[in-house]
């Protein structure tokens, strides 16, 4: 059976994964669990690799990136191999298809225990939503570049978080201005601009994140429900380890995980 990996396939895998794993210890845990679930779902129809080296040389967008004022330092960095989180070779409708998936697992403080196996999950607040948002769009840029270099045929970014500040509805914050406004990954955002920059020069202080990001295609971000740990606690599947005496307690929204998928397929005719 041939498999055409599109957004609906990834979404279906995520929904099945949420039934077994509503929460993860880390991004690596999420990565391995997702890869395992994809392999189990499609078995002999695909091969799967983790952390594969990829060619990220800017052969096609060099001029456009220079117009976007990308620094020389970043151009040098792009000339080295980079790893991709999940690399898939699938038996597609038109033959073998190479697919790349980049993940982000961004957390806020949560401490719970799985009742069935006594497994504890101790999540920390990562914070720095500005940097996390920048890194998320950087993955989009990298995947577009991998596709233009024919390293992969199709790509996906997959973001999972319990940080409300990331997935909140864009319209709710229309009257506020953030330094990272151009990099926000809020719900409902339609990305039509291509050169993403920090609002002010304070972004230049960020050593590895000072450069603008150039995105070739247009994208719309939609966040979907993944799991609600409060409901898992009510069902007696998990137990909350936060004590009444703890100074910092998670808010209600911190127990809710949401995910967003972007299918990356840059139009080569736009180069």
Helices and strands as residue ranges (DSSP letters): H 7-20, H 27-42, G 43-45, E 46-54, H 62-67, H 72-77, E 82-92, E 95-106, E 110-114, E 120-123, H 129-148, E 154-161, H 164-167, G 170-173, G 181-183, E 190-191, E 195-196, G 201-205, E 213-214, E 219-220, E 223-228, H 229-234, E 238-240, G 252-255, E 256-264, G 268-270
